[in-house]
Amino acid sequence: MSGTPPRRALGIDLGDRRIGLALREDSAAPRGLPTMMRLATAAADSERLRTIAAEGRVTELVVGLPLHSDGSVGTQATATLRWASEVASALQLPITFVDERYSSQRAEESLGRAARGSNGGAPGPARREARRAAVDREAARLILEDALNPALLIDPTTLAVHVRESAT
């Protein structure tokens, strides 16, 4: 074996309120990490992610890019590109973008049906929040799996014109 350190990727499923996280070493199966709540700014999120990245000896970030079903860039993808670029710069880590269309739906399917409440009815707020966190974590894990498929990788420079246009 060469002296090359292992590649350790932090998978990120960015949502409006939560950030799903997963970790993968080289091409091993990724494992979910605790989901974190989003803070007010990307800079604040970066500080929390800095600790996670250091503890996991992360060498790269892999971020799911939520394109529209037709592959076009919308408001959410533009916001994700900006957030991820700021975080990657703050952490001084390379970033890879992965087409994450339908990752949350795939995560829901992977986890199976949500548990019912203790009375057999709808789950309470705590169970609903725990389920949402589990879906975000599973989506981040799937994003890391998808990053091994070159067809799903996205070169952000091909999207730059769209980002500039929507920034005005």
Stockholm file with secondary structure:
# STOCKHOLM 1.0

chainA/1-168         MSGTPPRRALGIDLGDRRIGLALREDSAAPRGLPTMMRLATAAADSERLRTIAAEGRVTELVVGLPLHSDGSVGTQATATLRWASEVASALQLPITFVDERYSSQRAEESLGRAARGSNGGAPGPARREARRAAVDREAARLILEDALNPALLIDPTTLAVHVRESAT
#=GR chainA/1-168 SS CCSCCCCEEEEEEECSSEEEEEEEETTSCCEEEEEEECCSSHHHHHHHHHHHHHHTTCCEEEEEECCCTTSCCCHHHHHHHHHHHHHHHHHTCCEEEEECTTHHHHHHHHHCSCCCCTTSSSCCHHHHHHHHHHHHHHHHHHHHHHTTCGGGEECGGGTHHHHHHHHC
#=GC SS_cons         CCSCCCCEEEEEEECSSEEEEEEEETTSCCEEEEEEECCSSHHHHHHHHHHHHHHTTCCEEEEEECCCTTSCCCHHHHHHHHHHHHHHHHHTCCEEEEECTTHHHHHHHHHCSCCCCTTSSSCCHHHHHHHHHHHHHHHHHHHHHHTTCGGGEECGGGTHHHHHHHHC
//
